Amino acid sequence: MNRPDDKARLILQLRQAGITDDKILNAMESVPREIFVPEHLRASAYADSALPIGHGQTISQPLIVAHMAQALELNDGSKVLEVGTGSGYHAAVLARLCRRVYSIERVRELRQQAERCFRQLDIHNIITKVGDGALGWAEQAPFDGISVTAACEEPPPALLDQLAPDGVLLAPVGAPDAVQMLVRMRRHGDNFERDELAHVRFVPLRAGLAREAESLR
Ligand code: SAH
């Protein structure tokens, strides 16, 4: 298997699928996805598909990560909140495109594993914590962008409250075991403009912290 070729093929696929912003493509190219997947799946790291990362969770499909990064309209000064750190891959891509990423994960072991990846890659602008991401991170609000990477019935109100003026929140909205709609909410004062961007499939946003038994699965 030839990794550089696999990666180049993936970047080409992203371009053909409508990711036209060079900044996004460069960010995708600069983050080694193989670091974020379990060792036995490394050969598939550059396939455009979600992969299992343990604890019943998945690393997102690269095309969806790129679409979300593009739709957040980030710049060097942006402060971003991610809900659902998972493997840490999406956060690592966002971190290349903005000033700082705050990321919340409910499974302690996943957060630890993601932190190990950030250290290995010398990424210093991601701050993580264990918690219920639906509550957001009030101490660090407001955020220019919020990326929810787990499916919810509706965008959590606490997260909408933590958006900066003109900020953008993205969330997969719909039933947990179905195809969801990636929804974009843009803040205008106290109002939100809602757009539907694409059909996606994410694991569910779950309430509260993971119990020991659950996180050992
Ligand atoms: N962004 C991740 C993929 C996330 S999968 C990546 O790039 O790999 C969704 C993640 O959300 C899972 O790790 C799951 O444990 C986490 N999650 C689910 N509900 C949550 C909640 N309420 N708060 C924080 N994290 C949550």
Boltz pocket constraint, residues with backbone or C-beta under 6 A from the ligand:
constraints:
  - pocket:
      binder: B
      contacts: [[A, 57], [A, 58], [A, 59], [A, 60], [A, 83], [A, 84], [A, 85], [A, 86], [A, 87], [A, 88], [A, 89], [A, 90], [A, 91], [A, 104], [A, 105], [A, 106], [A, 107], [A, 110], [A, 131], [A, 132], [A, 133], [A, 134], [A, 149], [A, 150], [A, 203], [A, 204], [A, 205], [A, 206], [A, 207], [A, 208]]
      max_distance: 6.0
